[in-house]
Amino acid sequence: MKEDGHAPILERVKGKLCGQLHTCWLRGDHKRNQRAGRYSTRSEGKDLNKPNARFYPLPNGGLAIYRFGDAQETADWHRTAKGHVCIHYNVAVPEVAKPRILTCEQLNNQCFKLRFLIDGVWVAEHPGFLAGGMKDLKTTMAVNAGISLATATPFLERFPVPQPCRVLMASAESGLATLQETARRICEAKELCLADIDNLFWTDWLPMLTSARHLERLEQTIQDTGCEVLFLDPVYLMMPGADASNLMIQGERLRPLSEICQRHRVSPILLHHTRKRGKGDRSFEPPELSDLSWSGFGEYARQWVLLSRREAYQPGTGLHRLWMSAGGSSGHGGLWALDVDEGPSGEPRHWKVSLSTPSEAREEKRGGTIRERILNAAKEFALGETKSELLRVAKVKSDAAVRAIFDALVLEGLLVRCSVKKGAAGYEGFRLATPGDDTCTT
């Protein structure tokens, strides 16, 4: 048995082993059989009273079949004594399901409709990715999406969820304590009670996609929860690192997950990392699908939500300024500036989000930079200076937008008017506000 490399499968099996090879297939015809992988075989031409066999798929395409019980086998089966276990290796694999073939007329006339789980973001039954760099709030965003899907409340307070669905959140990275705290904050912001959500399930277990036993357990978990959306966080804990740059091998590893999800009409959303960005021009640019780490994932993804930072995070502020890019092969997509406020360090954490267009975000950033430049220029003239000179020193061009920013600084009381003399002439000037002073003359 050890030579076959399947000894770990036998660790849970008690009894004697039958080394005989069989080429017949177990017949799963027991009426009470409810669990995938458990089958009854016909014994002496009669159906048994309970399942009496279990199979596990093997990497070589065969099956390991555990035959238990004291029934006398028909001619196709090896006889076993009472209490013994009969292990059958390399039995014939069941036939592959016949592919569905459509004529052009059938393809044209049949009704195939896309169903959005989240309008403009995720389509049902398509594998997707939620990806970003380190600490870019991937798990937090997944929790937000899971709660929105389970309760049919808008995702990020912006994207409608047409109908509630059953969701399984499998996250093995953050820990249940962090998931609990995050879910509570998001529910509070949505005016929901976490304990009242009955179609959202949590686990800190993740399957290894190269393990037949793990895949069987995953399929059983999907059946037990009846989930329609499955979040798997993170990908790197589900796959071996060897050959991660080989597209063909990566596809081979991902295919069993697709087949399981397709059988049960589940939408898998995989959480993954993007490549590290250097300190060049793209450090704070919007993310692209090609940024996904390692091979195969960009090709596998039918839809995606990608996160990256617009600005460097300032520790202790709890304020995250992100890019969020969404898209898919169904033609949907968009780019947004996402601001997440979780509260400053040392204070109770909360959850506040806002979305804006890229142009609005860039204009806001430009405005903030111009404000800082003008105020820094004013620091050089304690007694005040004219507007034109302040703008020259600040190195900003005087246009309508800049003049509006300057006027706002005056209205906010950060700059105060004063009189500035240049030779014999006097001009209107401005300086930084100081307590008790409204005007000055120089």
C-alpha positions, 0 to 999 in steps of 0.5 A, a space after each residue: 500500500 505504501 508503494 502506491 503513495 496512498 497510505 495516509 488514506 488508510 490511516 482512518 480505516 480499521 480491519 484487514 486489507 484486500 489487495 485484490 484488484 477489481 474492475 467493476 464499479 460500485 452501484 450507488 442505489 441505496 435509497 437512504 444514502 444521503 452523503 456523497 461518496 457513500 454507496 451501497 453495493 448489491 449483495 446476493 442480488 438484494 439492496 442492503 439496508 444501509 450504505 456499505 462502501 465509501 470511495 475516495 478519488 486518487 491522483 492517478 485517476 482511480 479510486 480507493 474503495 472501502 468495503 465494510 460489513 459482513 455481507 456476502 458478495 456477488 461474483 463481481 466482488 471479493 468475499 470478506 469476513 465479518 468486520 473486515 475492510 476490503 480496499 479496492 485500488 484502481 477500479 474503473 473510473 465512471 464514464 465522463 458525462 456526455 457533453 452538451 452539444 448545441 446547434 447554432 439554432 439552439 444557441 440562438 433560440 435558448 434563453 441564457 441570462 446572466 444573473 448578478 449577485 452584486 449589480 455591476 460587480 459579481 455575476 452568479 456562478 462565475 469564478 472570481 477574485 478579490 485581490 490586492 496587495 498586503 494589508 489592502 483590506 481584502 478580507 475586510 472587503 470580503 466580509 463586507 461583501 458576504 454580509 451584503 450578499 446574505 442580507 441583500 443590502 448594498 455593497 459598500 453602500 453603493 452597489 445593489 444586491 438583487 436578492 439574498 443568498 447563502 454565503 460561506 466565508 472560509 478564511 484561514 488567515 485573519 482568525 475568528 476573533 478578527 472576523 468577528 470584530 470586523 463583521 460586528 463593525 460592518 453590521 453596526 454601520 448597516 444597522 444590522 445585528 450579526 446574530 440575526 443573519 441566518 444564511 451567512 456561515 463562517 469557518 477558519 478551515 481551508 481545503 488543499 486543492 491537491 488533496 482528494 480528501 480535502 476536496 471531498 470535505 469541501 464538497 460535503 461542506 458546500 452541501 451541508 451549508 447549501 451555500 451559493 457563494 463561497 469565499 476562499 481566503 487566501 489562495 496561497 494556503 490552498 495550493 503548493 508553491 512548487 510549479 506556481 509559475 507553470 500555467 498548465 499545472 496551475 490550471 490542473 490544480 484549479 480545475 477540481 474546484 471549478 468542477 465542484 462549484 459547477 456541480 452545485 451551482 456555487 460562485 467561488 470568490 478567491 482572495 489572492 495577493 497582487 505583486 509587490 509594487 516598487 517605488 516607481 510611477 505605478 506605486 499608487 496607480 489603479 490595479 490591473 488583472 495582470 498584477 495577480 501573483 503567479 501563473 494561471 489566476 488571471 486566466 482562470 478569473 472570469 470576474 474580479 475586484 482588485 484593490 490598491 492604495 492611492 496614497 501611502 497609509 498613515 499609521 494610526 489614522 485608520 484611514 485607507 485611500 484605495 483604488 477599487 477596480 472591478 470587471 469581468 468577461 461578462 462585460 461589466 466593470 469600472 474604477 472607483 476611488 474608495 475611502 475606508 475610515 476605521 477610526 484612529 488608533 486608541 478609539 473604538 473602531 468603526 466602519 465608514 466608506 465612501 466612493 467617488 470617481 477617479 477624476 473626483 479623487 484626483 481633483 480632491 488630491 490636487 486641491 489638497 496639495 494646492 492648499 498645502 503649498 499656499 499655506 506653506 508659502 504664507 509661512 514665509 511672509 509673516 507680515 503678509 504678501 499679495 495673492 499673486 506673490 503667494 501663488 508664485 512662491 507656491 508654484 501653482 498657476 492662477 486659474 479658476 480652481 486655484 482661486 477657488 481654493 485660495 478663497 476657501 482658505 480665507 473663508 475658513 479663517 486660515 488666511 486673513 486679509 491685510 494691507 501690503 505696501 510695495 514702495 509708495 503703493 499699498 496692495 491687498 495682502 494675505 497672511 496666516 491667521 494668528 489669534 486676535 488679529 484680523 488685519 495688518 499693515 506693512 
